[in-house]
Amino acid sequence: MDIKTLLAGAAHELVFCGSASPRLDADLLLMHLLKIDRVRLLAYPERDITDEQAAAFRGLLERRKKGEPVSYIIGQKEFWNLRFMVTPAVLIPRPETECLLEEVLRFYSPPGKNLRIGDIGTGSGIIAIVLAGELPEARVVATDISAGALAVAGSNALLHGVAGNIAFLQADIFQGIYGDFDVICSNPPYITTEKYALLPEGIRNFEPPEALLAGQDGLSLYRKIIAEGARRLKQGGRIFMETGEDQKNAVISLLQEEGCYADIYCRSDYGGMDRVLSARKR
């Protein structure tokens, strides 16, 4: 069987399993198996696949048909034009989080001299690692309550050559961590209990619920982060938080109630949804 025939059949099967991107899923699985990039995959569609390769591909395809996300099957996800390792211990990076990074970098240009940045709930480490790469003179403290997530983040930092710029620490927010910050950023859990039940099965069955759920109103982590920012941000420092659908006004109210934040604004993502809230400590 050649590549073209194999992929066409796989995509057809994935259509009936509810995949939103059946051909892309099939391509990524085969690229992973054959250890080739998309250029080589598309350049040689007539290349024959061995029986052993076809059997191995069938195993990957069956996992995808059961709803397992492609990123977990192949162990990686592209973000900010970089490849990050992912495991079921971490949330799969979403492209919307790039908007948060763009906002941080809009205020803080390279090389980031003397900046101390806090990344709360680092997960796979994407925020901390991108900022450490883009702001090479900054120092980043990245926290998470999950030891498994921190192991993945540490591996990603080594992979991208920025491990020396980041301190990964197991902590709830910044509990037990000393010092103030110029920047605090976070993509916290913000899904309500009600909305969690409506998420696709591929998310509910495979991604870590502690990285998604945030109580009845979805605001529990925002309350903690905003209060911590009031204590730990330097004067003039900024806080950046990714938000979920319909949460903009509620999070703005939390910032206003704290009493020390000014210049509150919201940045939309490229789909037009309110996505990143930022504020400056007076």
Backbone as CSV, one residue per row, in Angstrom:
resi,resn,N_x,N_y,N_z,CA_x,CA_y,CA_z,C_x,C_y,C_z
1,MET,0.838,-1.189,0.000,0.000,0.000,0.000,0.877,1.245,0.000
2,ASP,0.496,2.253,-0.798,1.290,3.480,-0.825,0.722,4.507,0.151
3,ILE,1.487,5.594,0.361,1.115,6.623,1.323,-0.240,7.247,0.983
4,LYS,-0.449,7.562,-0.282,-1.686,8.215,-0.699,-2.904,7.373,-0.349
5,THR,-2.851,6.097,-0.640,-3.980,5.205,-0.371,-4.206,5.036,1.132
6,LEU,-3.104,4.880,1.858,-3.199,4.707,3.310,-3.848,5.909,3.972
7,LEU,-3.402,7.103,3.594,-3.921,8.316,4.217,-5.380,8.567,3.836
8,ALA,-5.738,8.287,2.607,-7.122,8.482,2.180,-8.060,7.584,2.979
9,GLY,-7.666,6.334,3.168,-8.491,5.421,3.942,-8.594,5.830,5.405
10,ALA,-7.458,6.277,5.972,-7.456,6.696,7.374,-8.337,7.919,7.581
11,ALA,-8.237,8.887,6.691,-9.051,10.094,6.811,-10.534,9.757,6.717
12,HIS,-10.868,8.825,5.840,-12.261,8.398,5.696,-12.781,7.795,7.004
13,GLU,-11.973,6.979,7.646,-12.373,6.383,8.920,-12.546,7.449,10.000
14,LEU,-11.664,8.422,10.016,-11.713,9.447,11.055,-12.905,10.380,10.889
15,VAL,-13.355,10.563,9.656,-14.557,11.366,9.429,-15.728,10.794,10.216
16,PHE,-15.870,9.488,10.170,-16.999,8.836,10.821,-16.815,8.712,12.331
17,CYS,-15.618,9.063,12.810,-15.381,9.058,14.256,-15.504,10.450,14.855
18,GLY,-15.847,11.421,14.016,-16.097,12.770,14.518,-14.893,13.674,14.583
19,SER,-13.770,13.295,13.965,-12.601,14.166,13.973,-12.901,15.456,13.218
20,ALA,-12.470,16.577,13.783,-12.669,17.872,13.131,-11.669,18.099,12.004
21,SER,-10.589,17.346,12.000,-9.547,17.508,10.967,-9.000,16.128,10.594
22,PRO,-9.805,15.309,9.943,-9.419,13.915,9.699,-8.151,13.740,8.879
23,ARG,-7.997,14.514,7.803,-6.801,14.326,6.978,-5.552,14.807,7.702
24,LEU,-5.654,15.937,8.409,-4.507,16.435,9.167,-4.110,15.433,10.248
25,ASP,-5.099,14.869,10.926,-4.799,13.869,11.951,-4.042,12.689,11.353
26,ALA,-4.526,12.198,10.227,-3.876,11.059,9.580,-2.453,11.407,9.151
27,ASP,-2.289,12.605,8.594,-0.954,13.043,8.172,0.015,13.078,9.353
28,LEU,-0.421,13.677,10.450,0.461,13.816,11.618,0.855,12.454,12.189
29,LEU,-0.083,11.536,12.223,0.217,10.205,12.735,1.251,9.495,11.864
30,LEU,1.088,9.600,10.545,2.037,8.918,9.653,3.391,9.614,9.650
31,MET,3.405,10.941,9.708,4.674,11.665,9.798,5.442,11.238,11.048
32,HIS,4.722,11.099,12.140,5.352,10.652,13.389,5.908,9.241,13.245
33,LEU,5.138,8.368,12.668,5.567,6.978,12.528,6.798,6.854,11.620
34,LEU,6.765,7.556,10.495,7.857,7.448,9.523,9.018,8.382,9.823
35,LYS,8.807,9.275,10.812,9.843,10.255,11.181,10.231,11.125,9.988
36,ILE,9.214,11.659,9.326,9.425,12.555,8.198,8.598,13.812,8.403
37,ASP,8.947,14.889,7.673,8.161,16.117,7.777,7.089,16.146,6.693
38,ARG,6.263,17.190,6.719,5.153,17.262,5.772,5.627,17.379,4.335
39,VAL,6.748,18.065,4.115,7.266,18.205,2.755,7.551,16.834,2.153
40,ARG,8.227,15.985,2.901,8.538,14.642,2.403,7.282,13.782,2.270
41,LEU,6.347,13.985,3.189,5.108,13.217,3.114,4.353,13.528,1.828
42,LEU,4.265,14.821,1.494,3.511,15.233,0.314,4.285,15.034,-0.982
43,ALA,5.602,15.002,-0.872,6.427,14.898,-2.079,6.441,13.492,-2.663
44,TYR,6.199,12.493,-1.814,6.298,11.108,-2.285,5.041,10.319,-1.918
45,PRO,3.884,10.713,-2.462,2.636,10.009,-2.113,2.597,8.572,-2.619
46,GLU,3.450,8.262,-3.588,3.450,6.906,-4.150,4.380,5.957,-3.400
47,ARG,5.065,6.466,-2.371,5.981,5.625,-1.603,5.224,4.480,-0.948
48,ASP,5.755,3.272,-1.081,5.109,2.108,-0.492,5.368,2.032,1.009
49,ILE,4.373,1.541,1.720,4.445,1.316,3.159,4.581,-0.179,3.417
50,THR,5.499,-0.566,4.272,5.671,-1.984,4.589,4.503,-2.483,5.435
51,ASP,4.367,-3.798,5.481,3.311,-4.384,6.299,3.484,-4.004,7.767
52,GLU,4.724,-3.976,8.225,4.996,-3.608,9.620,4.599,-2.163,9.889
53,GLN,4.933,-1.271,8.953,4.571,0.132,9.104,3.055,0.315,9.070
54,ALA,2.395,-0.411,8.180,0.938,-0.319,8.087,0.277,-0.790,9.377
55,ALA,0.814,-1.851,9.971,0.259,-2.365,11.228,0.467,-1.368,12.364
56,ALA,1.650,-0.759,12.404,1.927,0.239,13.437,1.027,1.460,13.269
57,PHE,0.824,1.869,12.030,-0.059,3.008,11.757,-1.482,2.679,12.184
58,ARG,-1.910,1.450,11.934,-3.254,1.039,12.348,-3.426,1.165,13.862
59,GLY,-2.387,0.833,14.615,-2.453,0.981,16.062,-2.637,2.425,16.482
60,LEU,-1.897,3.343,15.849,-2.046,4.769,16.149,-3.434,5.269,15.751
61,LEU,-3.898,4.809,14.610,-5.202,5.243,14.110,-6.325,4.789,15.045
62,GLU,-6.218,3.578,15.563,-7.251,3.086,16.469,-7.304,3.921,17.749
63,ARG,-6.155,4.368,18.233,-6.141,5.247,19.403,-6.857,6.558,19.093
64,ARG,-6.597,7.095,17.911,-7.259,8.358,17.542,-8.761,8.158,17.385
65,LYS,-9.169,7.031,16.849,-10.588,6.757,16.646,-11.332,6.643,17.976
66,LYS,-10.611,6.322,19.034,-11.211,6.248,20.367,-11.236,7.604,21.056
67,GLY,-10.767,8.630,20.357,-10.860,9.986,20.889,-9.584,10.550,21.463
68,GLU,-8.521,9.756,21.559,-7.279,10.264,22.133,-6.712,11.366,21.236
69,PRO,-6.379,12.521,21.804,-5.844,13.613,20.984,-4.547,13.226,20.272
70,VAL,-4.391,13.709,19.056,-3.185,13.406,18.271,-1.927,13.817,19.025
71,SER,-1.978,14.958,19.708,-0.779,15.448,20.394,-0.289,14.460,21.454
72,TYR,-1.210,13.788,22.142,-0.794,12.784,23.116,-0.259,11.530,22.439
73,ILE,-0.832,11.185,21.311,-0.380,9.985,20.595,1.044,10.165,20.087
74,ILE,1.330,11.332,19.530,2.666,11.556,18.964,3.611,12.217,19.966
75,GLY,3.064,12.679,21.111,3.900,13.220,22.178,4.429,14.606,21.958
76,GLN,3.786,15.378,21.077,4.278,16.735,20.840,3.182,17.616,20.254
77,LYS,3.412,18.933,20.367,2.490,19.910,19.817,3.275,21.143,19.392
78,GLU,2.948,21.687,18.223,3.616,22.908,17.751,2.947,24.129,18.376
79,PHE,3.796,25.058,18.824,3.313,26.297,19.438,4.405,27.339,19.262
80,TRP,4.042,28.531,18.808,5.006,29.626,18.597,6.120,29.171,17.649
81,ASN,5.761,28.377,16.667,6.710,27.822,15.690,7.796,26.968,16.341
82,LEU,7.493,26.428,17.510,8.385,25.514,18.216,7.621,24.228,18.500
83,ARG,8.361,23.145,18.697,7.721,21.871,19.052,7.925,21.599,20.536
84,PHE,6.830,21.343,21.215,6.863,21.074,22.636,6.420,19.643,22.917
85,MET,7.121,18.999,23.836,6.702,17.698,24.304,5.433,17.847,25.130
86,VAL,4.475,16.931,24.942,3.274,16.919,25.767,2.969,15.486,26.187
87,THR,2.413,15.347,27.368,1.948,14.067,27.881,0.581,14.307,28.512
88,PRO,-0.129,13.257,28.892,-1.421,13.457,29.568,-1.316,14.187,30.902
89,ALA,-0.104,14.483,31.369,0.067,15.254,32.600,-0.157,16.743,32.377
90,VAL,-0.207,17.172,31.108,-0.333,18.600,30.820,-1.440,18.845,29.804
91,LEU,-1.989,20.034,29.879,-2.959,20.483,28.886,-2.250,20.656,27.543
92,ILE,-2.923,20.306,26.478,-2.357,20.503,25.140,-2.362,22.002,24.830
93,PRO,-1.239,22.583,24.431,-1.199,24.019,24.122,-2.199,24.401,23.036
94,ARG,-2.863,25.524,23.262,-3.813,26.069,22.283,-3.206,27.310,21.630
95,PRO,-3.514,27.536,20.348,-2.937,28.710,19.663,-3.363,30.034,20.273
96,GLU,-4.523,30.070,20.959,-4.985,31.330,21.556,-4.005,31.874,22.589
97,THR,-3.252,30.981,23.218,-2.314,31.429,24.247,-1.180,32.259,23.651
98,GLU,-0.966,32.142,22.360,0.034,32.990,21.719,-0.335,34.468,21.853
99,CYS,-1.633,34.772,21.944,-2.059,36.167,22.109,-1.549,36.738,23.428
100,LEU,-1.537,35.920,24.480,-1.005,36.370,25.765,0.472,36.722,25.631
101,LEU,1.214,35.868,24.975,2.649,36.120,24.789,2.892,37.368,23.950
102,GLU,2.080,37.558,22.933,2.225,38.760,22.107,2.016,40.020,22.932
103,GLU,1.064,39.971,23.863,0.807,41.140,24.699,1.960,41.416,25.657
104,VAL,2.506,40.367,26.261,3.663,40.573,27.139,4.806,41.205,26.360
105,LEU,5.080,40.675,25.182,6.209,41.161,24.386,5.948,42.557,23.818
106,ARG,4.690,42.931,23.720,4.376,44.295,23.257,4.838,45.323,24.287
107,PHE,4.793,44.962,25.551,5.219,45.874,26.620,6.691,45.730,26.965
108,TYR,7.225,44.539,26.814,8.591,44.273,27.267,9.404,43.748,26.097
109,SER,10.217,44.635,25.541,10.988,44.281,24.352,12.285,43.586,24.744
110,PRO,12.832,42.799,23.822,14.140,42.175,24.084,15.175,43.230,24.431
111,PRO,16.187,42.894,25.231,16.427,41.542,25.768,15.776,41.272,27.117
112,GLY,15.008,42.212,27.675,14.329,41.961,28.945,15.247,42.078,30.142
113,LYS,16.188,42.981,30.087,17.173,43.109,31.151,16.518,43.401,32.494
114,ASN,16.921,42.640,33.504,16.497,42.800,34.900,15.034,42.464,35.155
115,LEU,14.325,41.940,34.167,12.936,41.569,34.386,12.851,40.273,35.188
116,ARG,11.933,40.228,36.139,11.613,38.990,36.839,10.161,38.660,36.511
117,ILE,9.964,37.517,35.882,8.665,37.134,35.356,8.156,35.919,36.121
118,GLY,6.896,35.953,36.507,6.265,34.812,37.147,5.229,34.195,36.227
119,ASP,5.301,32.883,36.026,4.344,32.154,35.198,3.597,31.179,36.111
120,ILE,2.324,31.444,36.340,1.528,30.648,37.269,0.783,29.551,36.520
121,GLY,0.948,28.308,36.959,0.307,27.180,36.297,0.964,26.886,34.969
122,THR,2.250,26.650,34.992,3.037,26.603,33.751,2.694,25.437,32.840
123,GLY,2.179,24.339,33.391,1.824,23.204,32.542,3.018,22.675,31.772
124,SER,2.923,22.644,30.464,4.025,22.170,29.617,5.162,23.174,29.514
125,GLY,4.980,24.363,30.094,6.048,25.359,30.122,6.067,26.320,28.962
126,ILE,5.042,26.319,28.130,5.113,27.098,26.891,5.293,28.588,27.144
127,ILE,4.577,29.149,28.124,4.681,30.588,28.374,6.070,30.935,28.893
128,ALA,6.518,30.216,29.908,7.841,30.488,30.487,8.948,30.316,29.460
129,ILE,8.863,29.274,28.656,9.936,28.960,27.708,9.984,29.970,26.570
130,VAL,8.824,30.341,26.037,8.815,31.345,24.969,9.349,32.675,25.483
131,LEU,8.912,33.096,26.672,9.385,34.370,27.208,10.881,34.322,27.511
132,ALA,11.366,33.197,28.018,12.803,33.075,28.279,13.603,33.141,26.982
133,GLY,13.038,32.632,25.916,13.723,32.696,24.624,13.669,34.074,23.987
134,GLU,12.506,34.726,24.108,12.329,36.045,23.491,12.959,37.156,24.322
135,LEU,13.065,36.943,25.632,13.640,37.935,26.544,14.818,37.283,27.264
136,PRO,15.931,37.119,26.581,17.016,36.284,27.114,17.680,36.796,28.385
137,GLU,17.487,38.061,28.720,18.085,38.582,29.956,17.095,38.595,31.116
138,ALA,15.890,38.138,30.863,14.907,38.039,31.939,15.122,36.757,32.725
139,ARG,14.584,36.712,33.926,14.594,35.507,34.747,13.152,35.135,35.051
140,VAL,12.842,33.877,34.845,11.455,33.416,34.948,11.326,32.423,36.094
141,VAL,10.284,32.606,36.895,9.894,31.627,37.899,8.569,31.028,37.440
142,ALA,8.551,29.722,37.212,7.362,29.048,36.700,6.879,28.040,37.728
143,THR,5.610,28.155,38.123,5.082,27.278,39.164,3.936,26.421,38.644
144,ASP,3.753,25.287,39.303,2.610,24.428,39.032,2.431,23.529,40.249
145,ILE,1.197,23.106,40.497,0.973,22.192,41.618,1.265,20.745,41.232
146,SER,1.408,20.489,39.924,1.593,19.131,39.428,3.066,18.819,39.187
147,ALA,3.574,17.802,39.871,4.954,17.369,39.642,5.116,16.816,38.235
148,GLY,4.085,16.134,37.736,4.155,15.600,36.377,4.264,16.686,35.335
149,ALA,3.496,17.763,35.519,3.573,18.895,34.586,4.950,19.540,34.634
150,LEU,5.513,19.710,35.819,6.826,20.333,35.947,7.913,19.491,35.289
151,ALA,7.766,18.170,35.321,8.738,17.310,34.648,8.698,17.534,33.143
152,VAL,7.495,17.662,32.596,7.365,17.936,31.159,7.931,19.316,30.829
153,ALA,7.594,20.319,31.640,8.082,21.676,31.404,9.604,21.738,31.454
154,GLY,10.192,21.049,32.427,11.647,21.037,32.527,12.299,20.413,31.309
155,SER,11.715,19.338,30.808,12.249,18.703,29.597,12.141,19.637,28.397
156,ASN,11.036,20.356,28.310,10.876,21.301,27.203,11.873,22.451,27.293
157,ALA,12.152,22.915,28.506,13.134,23.991,28.673,14.522,23.531,28.227
158,LEU,14.876,22.306,28.558,16.156,21.751,28.096,16.172,21.627,26.582
159,LEU,15.063,21.174,26.030,14.963,20.997,24.579,15.202,22.308,23.839
160,HIS,14.722,23.405,24.403,14.818,24.700,23.725,15.945,25.583,24.260
161,GLY,16.793,25.024,25.096,18.007,25.721,25.518,17.818,26.885,26.456
162,VAL,16.723,26.882,27.249,16.485,28.006,28.151,16.362,27.559,29.610
163,ALA,16.777,26.346,29.905,16.628,25.821,31.270,17.351,26.692,32.299
164,GLY,18.456,27.304,31.896,19.213,28.141,32.825,18.527,29.445,33.169
165,ASN,17.503,29.822,32.413,16.795,31.085,32.648,15.501,30.912,33.429
166,ILE,15.137,29.671,33.733,13.834,29.410,34.353,14.015,28.557,35.602
167,ALA,13.331,28.948,36.668,13.240,28.122,37.869,11.847,27.509,37.906
168,PHE,11.758,26.197,37.758,10.485,25.491,37.830,10.280,25.005,39.255
169,LEU,9.154,25.399,39.865,8.924,25.098,41.271,7.514,24.584,41.485
170,GLN,7.391,23.556,42.312,6.074,23.035,42.647,5.476,23.900,43.749
171,ALA,4.413,24.607,43.411,3.816,25.544,44.364,2.403,25.882,43.924
172,ASP,1.573,26.260,44.887,0.246,26.790,44.618,0.393,28.302,44.456
173,ILE,0.229,28.770,43.234,0.492,30.161,42.851,1.975,30.452,43.135
174,PHE,2.292,31.299,44.141,3.696,31.556,44.500,3.953,31.202,45.968
175,GLN,3.179,30.279,46.499,3.331,29.914,47.908,4.748,29.409,48.192
176,GLY,5.391,30.021,49.191,6.734,29.616,49.571,7.832,30.195,48.700
177,ILE,7.479,31.057,47.763,8.459,31.658,46.855,8.630,33.129,47.225
178,TYR,9.864,33.560,47.315,10.158,34.910,47.787,10.437,35.860,46.625
179,GLY,10.252,37.141,46.903,10.603,38.168,45.935,9.415,38.668,45.149
180,ASP,9.578,39.856,44.562,8.534,40.483,43.759,8.813,40.278,42.284
181,PHE,7.789,40.611,41.472,7.866,40.359,40.040,7.540,41.619,39.250
182,ASP,8.198,41.745,38.101,7.859,42.811,37.155,6.647,42.415,36.319
183,VAL,6.523,41.133,36.059,5.456,40.600,35.206,4.918,39.323,35.849
184,ILE,3.615,39.192,35.893,2.973,37.929,36.257,2.038,37.559,35.111
185,CYS,2.152,36.336,34.650,1.277,35.890,33.574,0.764,34.491,33.873
186,SER,-0.407,34.198,33.332,-1.005,32.900,33.611,-2.094,32.577,32.601
187,ASN,-2.155,31.311,32.241,-3.309,30.752,31.546,-3.931,29.745,32.508
188,PRO,-4.753,30.237,33.440,-5.226,29.369,34.514,-6.415,28.523,34.088
189,PRO,-6.757,27.504,34.864,-8.031,26.812,34.647,-9.177,27.807,34.769
190,TYR,-10.155,27.740,33.839,-11.266,28.686,33.928,-12.604,28.093,33.468
191,ILE,-12.683,26.775,33.358,-13.911,26.134,32.920,-14.816,25.879,34.129
192,THR,-16.082,26.264,34.006,-17.037,25.998,35.075,-17.408,24.520,35.092
193,THR,-17.923,24.077,36.237,-18.362,22.688,36.359,-19.430,22.360,35.322
194,GLU,-20.329,23.283,35.100,-21.413,23.071,34.132,-20.869,22.947,32.715
195,LYS,-19.954,23.847,32.326,-19.436,23.812,30.961,-18.487,22.634,30.735
196,TYR,-17.844,22.186,31.799,-16.939,21.042,31.666,-17.685,19.807,31.162
197,ALA,-18.900,19.627,31.626,-19.700,18.472,31.217,-20.067,18.527,29.739
198,LEU,-19.958,19.709,29.134,-20.324,19.872,27.722,-19.120,19.841,26.790
199,LEU,-17.923,19.746,27.342,-16.722,19.710,26.505,-16.677,18.422,25.695
200,PRO,-15.988,18.432,24.548,-15.841,17.207,23.762,-15.218,16.082,24.583
201,GLU,-15.595,14.849,24.274,-15.086,13.706,25.026,-13.567,13.603,24.965
202,GLY,-12.983,14.009,23.834,-11.530,13.945,23.704,-10.809,14.797,24.730
203,ILE,-11.461,15.877,25.163,-10.896,16.728,26.216,-11.189,16.127,27.582
204,ARG,-12.462,15.796,27.834,-12.848,15.299,29.165,-12.194,13.960,29.511
205,ASN,-12.001,13.130,28.508,-11.493,11.786,28.780,-9.968,11.701,28.827
206,PHE,-9.279,12.723,28.322,-7.832,12.590,28.189,-7.025,13.737,28.809
207,GLU,-7.535,14.959,28.773,-6.737,16.067,29.296,-6.970,16.213,30.804
208,PRO,-5.947,16.657,31.547,-6.055,16.691,33.015,-7.127,17.664,33.488
209,PRO,-8.125,17.193,34.232,-9.211,18.083,34.664,-8.737,19.221,35.553
210,GLU,-7.659,18.991,36.317,-7.168,20.055,37.204,-6.602,21.234,36.423
211,ALA,-6.295,21.037,35.138,-5.812,22.133,34.301,-6.953,22.869,33.606
212,LEU,-8.181,22.416,33.839,-9.338,22.990,33.162,-10.386,23.539,34.129
213,LEU,-10.694,22.778,35.169,-11.800,23.113,36.062,-11.430,24.196,37.067
214,ALA,-12.376,25.126,37.287,-12.129,26.231,38.234,-13.389,26.576,39.006
215,GLY,-14.077,25.559,39.526,-15.205,25.811,40.398,-16.499,26.117,39.676
216,GLN,-17.504,26.447,40.454,-18.850,26.672,39.915,-18.903,27.863,38.959
217,ASP,-18.120,28.900,39.247,-18.188,30.101,38.398,-16.980,30.264,37.491
218,GLY,-16.009,29.362,37.580,-14.829,29.441,36.723,-13.835,30.517,37.106
219,LEU,-14.025,31.142,38.269,-13.203,32.292,38.643,-12.280,32.031,39.829
220,SER,-12.271,30.831,40.345,-11.535,30.579,41.590,-10.053,30.884,41.467
221,LEU,-9.439,30.512,40.349,-8.006,30.786,40.184,-7.744,32.263,39.918
222,TYR,-8.649,32.936,39.211,-8.471,34.375,38.981,-8.436,35.135,40.299
223,ARG,-9.303,34.768,41.227,-9.316,35.441,42.526,-7.949,35.321,43.208
224,LYS,-7.391,34.111,43.186,-6.101,33.890,43.836,-4.980,34.641,43.117
225,ILE,-4.969,34.573,41.790,-3.885,35.193,41.027,-3.926,36.715,41.160
226,ILE,-5.115,37.289,41.095,-5.251,38.744,41.197,-4.837,39.221,42.591
227,ALA,-5.253,38.490,43.617,-4.853,38.865,44.976,-3.349,38.715,45.159
228,GLU,-2.788,37.643,44.622,-1.342,37.435,44.734,-0.589,38.514,43.968
229,GLY,-1.109,38.900,42.804,-0.471,39.959,42.035,-0.445,41.276,42.788
230,ALA,-1.509,41.548,43.531,-1.549,42.784,44.317,-0.425,42.823,45.336
231,ARG,-0.034,41.658,45.860,1.033,41.590,46.856,2.417,41.451,46.230
232,ARG,2.505,40.763,45.091,3.812,40.359,44.585,4.314,41.140,43.381
233,LEU,3.443,41.913,42.734,3.913,42.741,41.619,4.626,43.980,42.152
234,LYS,5.699,44.355,41.482,6.341,45.624,41.782,5.440,46.760,41.316
235,GLN,5.626,47.939,41.864,4.871,49.087,41.386,5.170,49.305,39.906
236,GLY,4.121,49.461,39.132,4.279,49.612,37.693,4.352,48.287,36.955
237,GLY,4.410,47.169,37.690,4.432,45.856,37.065,3.082,45.513,36.460
238,ARG,3.071,44.521,35.580,1.837,44.184,34.874,1.483,42.718,35.071
239,ILE,0.172,42.476,35.052,-0.363,41.130,35.121,-1.077,40.822,33.806
240,PHE,-0.896,39.609,33.296,-1.506,39.169,32.041,-2.172,37.820,32.288
241,MET,-3.456,37.717,31.943,-4.187,36.470,32.174,-5.046,36.123,30.961
242,GLU,-4.972,34.871,30.552,-5.891,34.395,29.522,-7.251,34.155,30.164
243,THR,-8.322,34.466,29.431,-9.668,34.287,29.964,-10.504,33.444,29.021
244,GLY,-11.573,32.879,29.576,-12.492,32.075,28.789,-13.653,32.894,28.273
245,GLU,-14.521,32.204,27.568,-15.681,32.846,26.964,-16.572,33.466,28.039
246,ASP,-16.998,34.711,27.795,-17.938,35.424,28.673,-17.388,35.706,30.069
247,GLN,-16.068,35.691,30.249,-15.504,35.955,31.568,-14.884,37.344,31.700
248,LYS,-14.815,38.077,30.621,-14.131,39.365,30.613,-14.632,40.278,31.726
249,ASN,-15.919,40.527,31.783,-16.452,41.507,32.747,-16.259,41.049,34.181
250,ALA,-16.417,39.752,34.424,-16.253,39.238,35.780,-14.819,39.393,36.266
251,VAL,-13.853,39.119,35.381,-12.444,39.233,35.776,-12.055,40.701,35.925
252,ILE,-12.568,41.562,35.069,-12.317,42.996,35.223,-12.834,43.474,36.574
253,SER,-13.998,42.998,36.983,-14.549,43.385,38.286,-13.638,42.945,39.423
254,LEU,-13.071,41.757,39.300,-12.147,41.277,40.330,-10.904,42.168,40.401
255,LEU,-10.406,42.596,39.254,-9.253,43.499,39.235,-9.596,44.837,39.877
256,GLN,-10.766,45.363,39.550,-11.177,46.654,40.095,-11.399,46.576,41.607
257,GLU,-11.973,45.482,42.060,-12.247,45.325,43.491,-10.965,45.272,44.321
258,GLU,-9.882,44.799,43.709,-8.618,44.704,44.444,-8.083,46.085,44.787
259,GLY,-8.382,47.079,43.932,-8.086,48.460,44.256,-6.705,48.970,43.887
260,CYS,-5.816,48.102,43.421,-4.456,48.561,43.125,-4.115,48.477,41.643
261,TYR,-5.079,48.102,40.824,-4.798,47.908,39.402,-5.344,49.067,38.572
262,ALA,-4.569,49.470,37.582,-4.975,50.520,36.649,-4.720,50.035,35.219
263,ASP,-5.142,50.838,34.258,-4.919,50.533,32.835,-5.392,49.128,32.480
264,ILE,-6.561,48.774,32.960,-7.114,47.451,32.661,-7.613,47.435,31.222
265,TYR,-7.221,46.417,30.481,-7.700,46.327,29.100,-7.802,44.868,28.699
266,CYS,-8.525,44.641,27.597,-8.739,43.285,27.094,-8.310,43.201,25.637
267,ARG,-7.603,42.148,25.311,-7.163,41.877,23.940,-7.949,40.677,23.399
268,SER,-8.505,40.820,22.210,-9.215,39.722,21.565,-8.235,38.793,20.869
269,ASP,-8.641,37.535,20.703,-7.820,36.627,19.910,-8.165,36.800,18.436
270,TYR,-7.572,35.989,17.576,-7.779,36.183,16.140,-9.135,35.689,15.667
271,GLY,-9.879,35.054,16.564,-11.250,34.682,16.257,-12.250,35.704,16.740
272,GLY,-11.745,36.808,17.330,-12.615,37.871,17.803,-13.140,37.696,19.211
273,MET,-12.679,36.653,19.923,-13.145,36.415,21.286,-12.262,37.144,22.286
274,ASP,-12.869,37.739,23.316,-12.098,38.359,24.392,-11.190,37.299,25.002
275,ARG,-9.863,37.567,25.019,-8.949,36.471,25.341,-7.919,36.805,26.417
276,VAL,-7.334,38.002,26.392,-6.249,38.313,27.329,-6.591,39.605,28.086
277,LEU,-6.601,39.500,29.399,-6.776,40.685,30.244,-5.448,41.076,30.866
278,SER,-5.190,42.368,30.879,-3.957,42.871,31.456,-4.247,44.096,32.298
279,ALA,-3.406,44.301,33.302,-3.546,45.482,34.147,-2.185,45.821,34.733
280,ARG,-2.029,47.096,35.137,-0.787,47.589,35.743,-1.034,47.853,37.220
281,LYS,-0.066,47.486,38.038,-0.170,47.825,39.459,0.211,49.289,39.622
282,ARG,-0.628,50.032,40.345,-0.401,51.472,40.498,0.930,51.721,41.181
